[in-house]
Amino acid sequence: MTKVFAVFLLEEAERDIDHIYLYVKRNDSEEKAERLSQNIEQVILSLQSSPLRGHYPPELERLDIREYREVFFKPYRIIYEVAGESVFIHCVLDGRRELRDILQQRLIR
């Protein structure tokens, strides 16, 4: 039987998704914003069955930090942490942006 991990969306990640939704809605259409949010949610929920498939974000791996992983819904990067049988979603960020500083501010405290 396949192990099912509990997935938790942290407040900052929820805010990220809200900002992405509003940006796409404002600059494209509500329909595309809705579809994008649903696709991101599907990727996040897929972590219930295979959270270790993601790789280490290169910006953090260079600092020898390997407690976070990432998966993509291009161009968005979903940064998360696996702890026991739980997955914590920390960030959903646009991969076209320079993310090193954002990741360091949010994840290295």
N, C-alpha and C positions, 0 to 999 in steps of 0.2 A: 504494500500500500504506500502511496506517495505521501510524504510529509507535507503538511500545509502550514505555511508560515503566516503569522498575523502581520498585516501591513498597516502601519500608522503614518498618516500624513501630518507632519509637524506644522505648526502655525506659519512659519516662514515659507514653507513649501506651498501651503494653501494660498498665501498672499501672492507668491510667484505665479501660480496658475490663474488667479484672479486678474493680475496685471496683464498676463499674456492674453487672456480672454478679452479684456477691455481694449487692449491695443489693436487686436485683430478686428474686433467689432467696429471700432472707430475708424480704422484705416482700410477695411475691406468689407466684411459683411457679418451680420449676426450668425448667419448660417455657417459660414466658415469658422467663426470663433467657436461655435457650438461643436462642430465636427472635430476641430483641433482639440478641444478640451476632452471630448469623449475618447479620442485616440490616445492622448496622454494618460488618461485614467486607465485605459485598457493595458497600456504598457506597465503602469504602476501595479495594477492587479495581477499581472502575469508574474510578478515577483513572489506571489504566494507559493508558487510551485517550484521556482528555480532562481532563488535570489543570488546564488553564487556565480551565475553566468556572467554578470557584469564584470568589467575590468576596473582596475584602479585608475582614478583620474590622474593623468600624467603630471599635472601641476602639484599634486600632493605626493605622488610616488617619488618625484625628484627630491622631496623633503623627507623621504623614508617614512611616509604616513600611509599605512595600508589598512586602515580600519573602515575606509569608505570605498564604495564602488559606484559605478555609473552604468546606466543603460541609456539608449537614445530613442527619441522620436524626432528625427532630424528636422530642424537643426537644434532641437531642444535636448539638453542633457539633464537626466534625472539622477541626482546624487543621493545615495542612501547608505545606510549602515545596517549590517546584520548583527543582531545580538541575541544569542540563543535561538529561540524559535520565532523571533520578531524581526521585522524589517521597518526601519525608521527612515522615511523620506525627508531629507533635509532641504533640498533645493531642486527647483525646476528652472533651468537657466538657458538663455539663448546662447548656443554654442558659437555664434558668430561674434560674440563680445569677448573682450579680454577678461578672463575669469579668474586668473591667479589671485588677484587682490580680494575679490568677492569670496572665493573659497577660503582663503586664509582668514578673513574677517569672521565668516560665519562658522567655520568648522574648527579652527584652532584657537581655543580660548584659554 
